[in-house]
Amino acid sequence: MDYNYITNIKSCHIAIPHLLHYSHIPTICIAMFFAIFILTKNRTLVSYVFFFMVSSFSLWVMGSYITWIGTDGSYIMFSWATLAIFDVLMYLSSVYFVYLFIDGKDISYFKKVILLILFIPVLFLFTTSINLKSFNLMECEATESYFNSYVYFVEIISVLWIIFIVINRYFRSTSELRRKIAFLSVGLVFFLAVYFLLGLLAAQDILPYSFEFYALFGMDVFIAVMAYLIVQYGAMDIKLARAQALVWSLILLIGAQFFFIRNPTNQVLNSIAFVLVCFIGYGVVKSVRREEQQNDRLIHFSKELTRANAELKRLDSAKSEFISIASHQLRTPLTAIKGYISLILEGAYGQNADKTDDALNKIFLANERLIQLVEDMLNLTRIESGRLDYHLEDNVQVEDILSELKDMFILRTQDKNLDFVIDTGDTQLPPIKADKSKLREVISNLIDNAIKYTKEGFIHVSAQKDGSIVRVTIADSGMGISEESLKTLFAKFSRGTDSTKVYTDGSGLGLYVGKNLIESQGGHIYAESDGVNKGSRFIVEMPIAKGN
């Protein structure tokens, strides 16, 4: 007899297994709740495909449920016919989901065509006798045709395809992604494989029909794995705290009990427990959400600070490059000015009037200050960019450097009536390892500072051996340094609190550059002072060359 799945079918009345309700209804509720939760949290393609996969599974479970509880054969036959559609859709969408989850991008057009080709036969044949041949009035169930073998074929192909994807991606991924792939593959393959095997064995009467019910619990395992991936790794770009996952799990588990409790007392107790969990859980979830929002803000601020810091570094680099170029351009004309003024003062262009010599001397000194400032800026940019070269020698004599500097500064100290003394002791000092020109530049700058900030009294420069170092001390009777200023004296652009009252043209770069020049050669530089107006001492310590 032919059937059109709508009419001419008797009503059925069979005993409903109690396990049926427990395996079908809670599983649908948990799966759909989780799928909807993910979709509301992140509306991306992977979330939509996951929702479609879970919906297909839920519709299959609903159809299966109707075939068991239905008493009208027409409804049973229609629900049974649609099982093939939802079954194949679930497996094929699982393949699609695995690609999206692991690769983070859509699959190619070719793969989509393959999935569509596998689905088309089911779409056109599920309402025909190729799918269901007849209705068994004795058993109240449909008689399946050979088309069911095609459904099994698609299921096997899908599982093997997923296994191939996870193995292929696993060995090409980072350690964190590998862990995600491992958890996903265990959860999904376990669910699909168990669902297929138990369904097949139960259909062939190799196992009792109740084993088909147990297969549905595989979805619960898969949902648990997905929840773990989201909580632990933020999978699918969804943030779900452990506390939130626990609260929702408790609500679902306690709510599921309403389907099976028959005792009124237990129903009341379960209702109280359900209300308490909902109330307390709401407070917990709200608190966790507030903390997540604060963390998100902190992460946002951290990223903004990182970007701002990168921009500041870029600007600082650009500034240093500009200063370096500008300093190079300035040094050439300043050197030329110095040379010509020296020739004029020496009378190379004829005799000068006294007033002219005085003006030229002032121009010469101002030019010298500019040259020193340019040199400091050049050294600063070289130090910060790591481009400052050192030519270390093992036979540098400190006495030679101090002798040259004495000749350079003697006239300036005499003009200010300062007692200028250089003491290197009675015995020759051992040679040190240093870049002679840079060491000379630092000591020259320290003596120059001492002259600038000393109105009367003395400037004593001494050098002596102390163990494995040679120590050069520049002492003066000048304005001194406060304890507070000593802490930042060698910082970039830093000057003593009262230094501007005595000398206004300083840049605050000399000591910073000097410190870097000395320490880069393996030496040490520091300052001492007994207080304001009590003079100061600047000490430079350089290592003695090996073998001396």
C-alpha positions in Angstrom: 0.0 0.0 0.0 1.3 3.5 -0.9 1.4 6.2 1.7 1.5 10.0 1.2 2.6 10.5 4.9 -0.5 12.7 5.5 -3.6 10.5 5.3 -4.7 6.8 5.5 -2.5 6.1 8.6 -3.9 4.6 11.8 -3.3 6.1 15.2 -0.7 4.5 17.5 -0.6 4.0 21.2 2.7 2.7 22.6 4.4 2.8 26.0 6.7 5.8 26.2 10.2 5.1 27.8 10.9 7.4 30.8 14.4 7.9 29.5 13.0 9.5 26.3 12.0 12.7 28.1 15.3 13.0 30.0 17.4 12.5 26.9 15.5 14.8 24.5 14.0 17.8 26.2 16.9 18.9 28.5 19.4 18.3 25.7 17.4 20.6 23.3 17.1 23.3 26.0 20.8 23.2 26.9 22.0 23.2 23.3 19.7 25.9 22.1 20.3 28.1 25.1 24.1 27.9 24.5 23.8 28.5 20.8 21.6 31.6 21.4 23.9 32.8 24.1 26.9 32.6 21.7 24.9 34.3 18.9 23.9 37.2 21.1 27.5 37.7 22.3 29.2 37.6 18.9 27.3 38.0 15.7 30.0 36.6 13.3 29.8 33.9 10.7 31.3 31.2 13.0 28.5 32.0 15.6 25.8 31.8 12.9 27.1 28.5 11.6 27.3 27.1 15.2 23.8 28.2 15.8 22.7 26.5 12.5 24.4 23.3 13.5 22.9 23.2 17.0 19.5 24.1 15.5 19.7 21.3 13.1 20.5 18.9 15.9 17.6 20.3 18.0 15.1 19.9 15.2 16.3 16.3 14.6 15.8 15.6 18.3 12.4 17.3 18.2 11.4 15.2 15.2 12.7 12.0 17.0 10.7 13.0 20.1 7.5 13.4 18.0 8.0 10.0 16.4 8.1 8.5 19.9 5.3 10.3 21.6 3.0 10.9 18.6 -0.3 8.9 18.4 -1.2 10.0 14.9 0.6 8.0 12.2 0.6 11.0 9.8 2.6 13.1 12.2 5.0 10.3 12.9 5.6 9.7 9.2 6.2 13.4 8.5 8.6 13.8 11.4 10.4 10.6 10.5 10.9 11.8 6.9 12.4 15.1 8.0 15.0 13.4 10.2 17.3 12.8 7.2 17.3 16.5 6.4 18.3 17.7 9.9 20.7 14.8 10.3 22.7 15.7 7.1 22.5 19.4 7.8 24.0 18.9 11.3 26.9 16.9 10.0 27.7 19.2 7.0 27.4 22.3 9.1 29.8 20.7 11.6 32.4 20.5 8.9 31.8 24.2 8.0 32.0 25.1 11.7 35.4 23.4 12.3 36.9 25.3 9.3 35.7 28.6 10.7 36.7 27.9 14.3 40.2 26.9 13.5 41.1 29.1 10.5 39.1 32.1 11.6 37.9 32.8 8.0 35.3 31.6 5.6 35.9 28.5 3.5 36.5 28.6 -0.3 33.7 28.5 -2.8 34.8 25.0 -3.9 34.3 23.6 -0.4 30.8 25.2 -0.2 29.9 23.5 -3.5 31.0 20.1 -2.2 28.8 20.6 0.9 25.9 21.6 -1.2 26.3 18.6 -3.5 26.2 16.3 -0.6 23.0 17.9 0.7 21.0 18.2 -2.5 20.0 14.5 -2.8 18.4 14.7 0.7 16.6 17.8 -0.1 14.8 16.3 -3.1 14.3 12.7 -1.9 13.3 13.0 1.7 9.5 13.1 0.8 9.6 10.2 -1.5 9.3 6.4 -1.1 13.1 6.2 -1.6 13.4 7.6 1.9 10.4 5.8 3.7 8.6 2.9 2.0 5.7 2.4 4.3 4.3 2.5 7.9 4.4 -0.4 10.2 1.1 -0.5 12.0 2.3 -3.2 14.4 5.3 -1.3 15.6 3.9 2.2 14.9 7.0 3.3 13.0 8.1 4.0 9.5 9.8 1.4 7.3 13.0 2.9 6.0 14.3 2.4 2.5 17.9 2.2 1.2 18.1 6.0 1.1 19.1 5.8 4.8 22.4 4.3 3.6 23.2 7.6 1.9 22.6 9.5 5.2 25.1 7.1 6.9 27.5 7.8 4.0 27.3 11.6 4.5 27.8 11.1 8.3 31.0 9.0 7.7 32.4 11.4 5.1 31.7 14.4 7.5 33.5 12.7 10.5 36.5 11.7 8.4 36.6 15.2 6.9 36.6 16.8 10.3 39.4 14.4 11.5 41.5 15.4 8.5 41.0 19.1 9.2 42.0 18.9 12.8 45.1 16.7 12.2 46.2 19.0 9.3 45.7 22.2 11.3 47.1 20.8 14.5 50.6 20.3 13.2 50.6 23.7 11.5 49.4 25.8 14.5 50.9 27.5 17.6 50.8 25.8 21.0 47.7 27.7 22.2 45.7 27.0 19.0 46.8 23.4 19.2 45.1 23.1 22.6 42.0 24.6 21.2 42.0 22.2 18.3 42.6 19.3 20.6 39.6 20.1 22.8 37.3 20.9 19.9 38.2 17.7 18.1 37.7 15.5 21.2 34.3 17.1 21.9 32.9 17.3 18.4 34.2 14.0 17.0 33.1 12.2 20.2 29.6 13.6 19.8 29.3 12.9 16.1 30.9 9.5 16.2 28.9 8.2 19.2 25.7 9.7 17.7 26.4 7.8 14.4 27.5 4.5 15.9 24.8 4.1 18.6 22.1 5.3 16.1 23.3 2.8 13.5 23.6 -0.1 15.9 20.2 0.6 17.5 18.6 0.9 14.0 20.0 -2.5 13.1 18.7 -4.0 16.3 22.3 -4.9 17.3 21.8 -2.8 20.5 18.6 -2.0 22.3 16.7 1.1 21.0 17.4 2.9 24.3 21.1 3.3 23.3 19.9 5.8 20.6 18.7 8.0 23.5 22.2 7.9 25.2 23.7 9.1 21.9 22.0 12.5 22.5 24.1 13.1 25.6 27.1 13.5 23.4 25.8 16.9 22.6 26.0 17.8 26.3 29.6 16.8 26.3 30.3 18.9 23.2 28.6 21.9 24.7 30.6 21.5 27.9 33.8 21.4 25.8 32.8 24.6 24.0 32.0 26.3 27.3 35.4 25.4 28.5 37.1 26.7 25.4 35.2 30.0 25.8 35.9 30.3 29.5 39.6 29.3 29.3 40.7 30.6 25.9 38.1 33.2 24.9 37.1 31.1 21.9 35.0 32.7 19.2 35.9 36.1 20.7 33.5 35.5 23.6 34.2 36.5 27.1 32.5 34.2 29.7 33.8 34.1 33.3 33.8 30.8 35.2 31.3 32.2 37.6 28.9 33.0 34.8 29.3 29.5 33.3 28.7 27.9 36.7 25.5 30.0 37.4 24.0 29.2 34.0 24.9 25.5 34.4 23.2 25.4 37.8 20.1 27.1 36.4 19.8 24.7 33.5 20.4 21.6 35.6 17.9 22.6 38.3 15.4 23.8 35.7 15.7 20.4 33.9 14.4 18.6 37.0 10.9 20.1 36.5 10.4 17.7 33.5 10.9 14.6 35.7 9.8 15.4 39.2 6.3 14.0 40.0 6.2 14.4 43.8 4.6 17.8 44.8 6.9 18.2 47.8 10.0 17.8 45.6 8.5 20.2 43.0 8.2 22.9 45.7 11.7 22.3 47.0 13.1 22.3 43.5 11.2 25.6 42.8 12.7 27.2 45.9 16.2 26.1 44.8 15.6 27.4 41.3 14.5 30.8 42.5 17.4 31.1 45.0 20.0 30.1 42.3 18.4 32.6 39.9 18.4 35.4 42.5 21.9 34.8 43.8 23.3 34.0 40.4 22.0 37.3 39.0 24.0 39.1 41.7 27.1 37.0 40.9 26.8 37.5 37.2 26.3 41.3 37.6 29.3 41.6 39.8 31.5 39.6 37.4 30.2 41.6 34.5 31.1 44.8 36.3 34.6 43.5 36.9 34.9 42.4 33.2 33.9 45.9 32.1 36.6 47.4 34.4 39.1 44.9 33.0 38.1 45.8 29.4 38.6 49.5 30.2 42.0 48.8 31.7 43.0 46.8 28.6 41.7 49.6 26.4 43.7 52.2 28.3 46.7 49.9 28.2 46.5 49.6 24.4 46.0 53.4 24.1 49.1 54.0 26.3 51.1 51.5 24.2 50.1 53.3 21.0 50.8 56.7 22.6 54.2 55.4 23.9 55.0 54.2 20.4 54.0 57.6 18.9 56.1 59.4 21.5 59.1 57.2 20.7 58.6 58.0 17.0 58.4 61.7 17.8 61.4 61.5 20.1 63.4 59.7 17.3 62.3 62.3 14.8 63.3 65.1 17.3 66.7 63.5 17.8 67.2 63.2 14.1 66.3 66.8 13.6 68.6 68.0 16.3 71.4 65.9 14.9 70.9 67.4 11.4 70.5 70.9 12.7 73.6 70.6 14.9 75.7 69.4 12.0 74.4 72.4 10.0 75.2 74.8 12.8 78.6 73.5 13.7 80.1 74.4 10.3 79.4 78.1 10.3 80.2 78.5 14.0 83.6 76.9 13.4 84.2 79.3 10.6 83.2 82.3 12.7 85.6 81.1 15.4 88.4 80.8 13.0 87.9 84.2 11.4 87.5 86.0 14.8 90.8 84.3 16.0 92.6 85.6 12.9 91.2 89.1 13.4 92.2 89.1 17.1 95.7 87.9 16.1 96.0 90.9 13.7 96.0 88.8 10.5 93.8 91.5 8.8 95.6 94.5 10.4 95.8 96.3 13.7 92.5 96.5 15.7 91.4 99.2 18.1 91.1 98.4 21.8 87.3 98.7 21.7 87.2 96.4 18.6 89.3 93.8 20.4 86.9 93.8 23.4 83.9 93.4 21.2 85.5 90.6 19.2 86.5 88.8 22.4 82.9 88.9 23.6 81.8 87.5 20.1 84.4 84.8 20.4 83.2 83.7 23.9 79.6 83.7 22.8 80.5 81.7 19.7 82.4 79.2 22.0 79.3 78.7 24.1 77.2 78.1 20.9 79.8 75.6 19.7 79.7 73.8 23.1 75.9 73.7 23.0 75.9 72.3 19.5 78.5 69.7 20.5 76.4 68.7 23.5 73.3 68.3 21.3 75.3 66.2 18.8 76.6 64.0 21.5 73.1 63.7 23.0 71.6 62.5 19.7 74.5 60.1 19.1 74.2 58.6 22.7 70.4 58.1 22.4 70.6 56.6 19.0 73.6 54.4 19.9 75.8 55.9 17.1 78.5 57.4 19.3 81.9 55.8 18.5 84.7 55.4 21.0 88.4 55.0 20.3 89.7 53.4 23.4 93.5 53.4 24.0 95.5 51.6 26.7 98.2 54.3 27.1 96.3 57.5 27.9 98.2 59.7 30.4 96.0 61.9 32.5 98.8 64.4 33.1 99.0 65.2 29.4 95.3 66.0 29.3 95.4 68.2 32.4 98.5 70.0 31.1 96.7 70.9 27.9 93.6 72.1 29.9 95.8 74.2 32.2 97.1 76.2 29.2 93.5 76.5 27.9 91.9 77.9 31.1 94.8 79.8 32.8 93.9 83.1 31.3 90.2 82.9 32.2 91.0 82.1 35.8 93.4 85.0 36.0 90.8 87.3 34.6 88.5 86.3 37.6 91.4 86.3 40.1 90.9 82.6 40.9 93.6 80.4 42.3 93.9 77.7 39.6 96.0 74.8 40.5 96.6 71.4 38.9 98.2 68.7 41.0 99.2 65.3 39.6 101.5 64.3 42.4 105.3 63.7 42.4 105.2 60.4 40.6 103.9 59.6 37.1 100.4 58.2 37.1 99.8 54.8 35.4 98.2 55.0 31.9 94.5 54.5 31.8 92.2 52.9 29.2 90.1 55.6 27.7 89.0 57.6 24.6 91.4 60.5 25.1 89.5 63.2 23.2 86.2 62.4 25.0 87.8 62.2 28.4 89.5 65.6 27.7 86.0 67.0 26.6 84.4 65.9 29.9 87.2 67.2 32.2 87.3 70.4 30.2 83.5 70.9 30.7 83.9 70.3 34.4 86.7 72.9 34.7 84.7 75.3 32.6 81.6 74.8 34.9 83.8 75.4 38.0 85.0 78.7 36.5 81.5 79.8 35.6 80.0 79.1 39.1 82.9 80.4 41.2 83.1 84.1 41.8 86.1 84.1 44.0 88.5 81.6 45.7 90.0 78.6 44.0 89.8 75.9 41.5 92.0 72.9 42.3 92.3 70.0 39.9 94.1 66.9 41.2 94.8 63.4 39.9 95.9 60.4 41.9 96.0 56.6 41.7 93.6 54.6 43.9 93.8 50.9 43.5 92.9 50.0 40.0 91.6 53.5 39.0 92.9 57.0 38.5 90.8 59.6 40.1 90.5 63.1 38.8 88.9 65.7 41.2 87.8 69.2 40.2 87.2 71.1 43.4 86.1 74.7 43.6 85.0 77.3 46.2 81.9 78.3 44.2 78.2 78.4 44.9 78.0 74.7 45.9 75.2 72.3 45.4 72.1 71.5 47.5 71.4 68.0 48.6 68.2 68.0 46.5 70.0 69.2 43.4 72.7 66.5 43.8 70.0 63.8 43.2 69.2 65.1 39.7 72.4 66.8 38.7 73.4 64.4 36.0 69.9 64.1 34.5 69.1 65.4 31.0 68.3 69.1 30.9 68.7 69.3 34.7 70.4 72.3 36.4 71.0 73.2 40.0 68.3 75.2 41.7 70.4 78.3 42.1 72.7 77.9 39.1 70.6 80.1 36.9 71.2 83.1 39.2 75.0 82.9 38.5 75.0 81.6 34.9 72.0 81.8 32.7 73.2 80.3 29.5 73.5 76.6 30.5 71.5 74.0 28.7 71.6 71.2 31.3 73.1 68.8 28.8 76.8 69.0 29.7 76.8 66.8 32.8 74.3 64.3 31.3 76.5 63.9 28.2 79.6 63.7 30.4 78.1 61.0 32.5 77.3 58.9 29.4 80.7 59.5 27.9 82.6 58.4 31.1 80.4 55.4 31.9 80.5 54.1 28.3 84.3 53.9 28.7 84.0 51.9 31.9 84.5 54.8 34.2 82.5 56.6 36.9 81.6 60.2 37.5 79.8 61.9 40.5 79.6 65.1 42.4 80.0 66.0 46.1 79.2 69.2 48.0 79.0 70.3 51.6 76.1 72.5 50.8 75.1 75.8 49.1 77.9 78.4 49.0 80.4 75.8 50.3 81.9 74.7 47.0 81.7 71.5 45.1 83.8 68.6 43.9 83.3 66.7 40.7 85.1 63.3 40.5 86.0 61.3 37.5 87.3 57.8 38.0 88.8 55.8 35.1 90.2 52.2 35.0 94.0 51.7 34.8 95.0 49.9 31.6 95.7 46.2 32.1 99.3 45.3 32.8 100.0 48.6 34.7 
